[in-house]
Amino acid sequence: MRGVVGSLCVFVACFPLCWAVGPLSDELEFFSRWGVSARHLGTKEQMDRVRRQRQQKHIGANTVDSSLKSEHRGRELLRYGSVGSRQYRLTEYGGDPSGLQDSSDAVEKLLHDLVSGSQENPQWMIDNITDLQGAVISLDGGQFLLSRPLSIPRWTGNVFVENGKLLASPDFPTDRYVVEVGVDAHPLLGNATCDDTTFTQCAMNVAIQNIVVDGRNRARGCVRMQQTTGAVLGPSALFLHFAGVGLDVHWGHEVILTGAWVGQYLFTEEGKKTSQTGIGVRIHGNDHVMDNVIVFSAKLGVLVRGAANLLRNVHNWNGSSHGYVLSGSGNRLLDSYPDFNSVVIAGGDACLVRSNFFLGGARLFLKTQEGAEDVPVIPGESVSPSLRVDAHGKGKRGTLDRGLKGFVVDGNVFNGCGGKSAIIVDEAEGRFTSLTDSLVDSNSFSDCKAKATRVRLSAEIGKEKPEKTSKMSLSEALLFPSLPPKSLVLFHTFMPFADDTTDAEEAEFVRTQVRVSREGFLSHPLRFQAEAPVSGILSVSVDQAVTTAGLSVKVTPATSTTASSSLYPESVPPQTSTELDRNEGDSQTVLFS
C-alpha cells in the first residue's frame, strides 16, 4: 500500500512538469535520448535542457502547422514526422498491395492530393511547370492492379514513383501505357495542351525507379514519357509484357534510361520465340541517353529517331529482326553488345559507332533512310511522316539519294558472320552519292569479311623476273560499291632491272605511271605500268572519303618508302583517267573530284 501511495505522490508531483513539456511518452523518449534514466529524472540542469528541447520542437511544429492550410498536409506531417515531407503511400489511399483488387481509384485520389498540396505554396519550374516539390509516390513494396494509367499530369515536375510493382488489369485500355508522364491534363492545372510537333517541355524531373511495370500483354506499353525534360527511368527497373512499346520517349529533352531490363516476354516464355511484335525502347527526339540497359525480348530492340542521342552499354538480344535502328544525325552507339541482332544506321551524318561487340553474325547496315521492313508497325498506331527519314513526306516511300558526312565506325569487334560481310551498305532505299570526313576502319573481324573506306593493298611485282605491269583489285576491300575513291596513294619499293649495258648502282629510279579509270573503278582492277621492268613491292592506299580538314601534309623520310597524305579538294576537275608520276622518292598521290 505504501508503494502505491508513493507512486501516486511521484505522479502528482511530476504531472505539471510533464504537462509543460509534452506527453509523458514523448518526455521519456527524450530523457532516454539524453541518457537520463526513466526512474530518475535527473538534476535541475538536465531537466531545463530537456524542457528547452521539447519547447523548441513544439514551437517549430506549430509554425509549420500554421502554414499548412489543408488537412492532408497536417496529417502528412504527423504521419512522417519531418517538416515539409511529401511522401504519398498508395496504401494510405486504399490501394490493394496484394494486386487482387483494382487500385486505380486510389491512384487518382493520391494524385489529386499531390497536385492540390503543391497549390498551397505554389512554386514553378521552366515553362510554367508546377513544382511538386520532390513528392514521392511510394508503392511500399506492394503490387497494384490498374485498370487506368498512373498518369503524372502535364505541366508538373519534380516527382518520383518508386519501390513496387504495377500491373495492367484485364480491362486496361489497349491504347494506353501503364505509367504515362506529360500525357493527361489535371483539373487543378487547367487544360492547356502541348504541341505534339515541337520540342515544348510539358513535364520535368520525373523519376521512375526501383520498380516493375507489367503490361500483362494488354497495355500498349509500360511507360511513356511525353515532352518531358530531365527525367530518369531506372535504375533497378524491369518492364515486361507490352503489346506495342516497352519504353516510349516522345520528344522532350535529355531523358535518361539507365539500369533497366526490357522484354516483351520473359526468357523462358514461348512468346519470345513465336510472338514478338513490339519495340523494346523507342526514342523520338534529341539528346536522350540510354546507359546500362538490356533489351531481351521484342521484335525490334531499340528504335531511335532524332539527333544527338547516346546509346552506351546497351545489350540487345531480343532474338528477332534488328537489335537497333538509328535514324538521324549525330547519334552514337558506344560500348554496346549487339548479340545475334544487327544494327541499322539510317542517314548517318555525324554518327559514331565505336567499341561495340557484334556477336553471332550481328552486322552493321548503312542506309540512306529506313527501309519499310526495318521497323515493325505497332497495332493501332498511325505512322506519321514526321517519324520517318523520308524525303517525300505523306508516308510515301521512294529512293532517297544523298551524301554522307562525318560518319565514323571504328574499334568494333565482329564475330561469327559465316564468312559474309560484317558491314553492309544497303542502297535499296537510295544511293550514297558522296562521302565526306568519314571513316570506316580499324575494326576487328573473326569469320567475317572485312571492308572499309580506307584500305591499303600490296602486291609483289617481278617475283620470278622483272616486269613492267601489274594489277590489283579493290572491289572486295572498299565499303561503298558506288563511290570511286577520292584519293589514291601509291607506295613502291622497286629495284630497276639492270641489263648488260647498265650498272644497277648507277641506274636512276624507274619512272612509274599508274592509269586509273574513274568509270567502273571498283569493278575493274587497277593497272600499273612501269617504263622499265622492275622487281619489288607495290602498295596502294585508297580512301573513299573527302577530307575537309584544310591541311596538306607530305612526309618524306630518309628511307626508301614514303607515306603521303594530302587535302582532297573539291576543285579538282572530273577525270576519266589520271596519270601518276613518281614524286618525292617513291610515293605518288592522285586526287579525284
Secondary structure, DSSP 8 states (H G I E B T S, - for coil): -HHHHHHHHHHHHHHHHHHHH--HHHHHHHHHHTT--TT----HHHHHHHHHHHHHHHHHHHHHHHH--SHHHHHHHHHH-STT--EEEGGGGT--TTSSSB-HHHHHHHHHHHHHHHTTS--B-GGG-EEEEEEEEE-TT-EEEESS-EEE-TTEEEEEEEEEEEEE-TTS-TTSEEEEESSS-BGGGB-----TTS----EEEEEEEEEEEE-TTTSSEEEEEESEES-EE-SSEEEE--SSEEEEEEEEE--EEEEEEEESS-TTSTHHHH---SEEEEEEEES-EEEEEEEEE-SEEEEEESSS-EEEEEEE---SS-SEEEEESS-EEES-EEBS--EEEEE-TT-EEES-EEBTT--EEEESS--TTTS---TT----GGGS--SS-TT------EEEES-EEES-EEE--TTSBSEEE--TT--EEEEES-EE-S-EEESSB--BSEEEEEEEESSSS-EEEEEE--TTTBS-TT---SEEEEEEEEEE---TTS-TTT-----EEEEEESTTTTTS-EEEEEEEEEEEEEEEEEE-SB--S---EE---SSS---EE----TTS---SEEE---BTTTEEEEE--
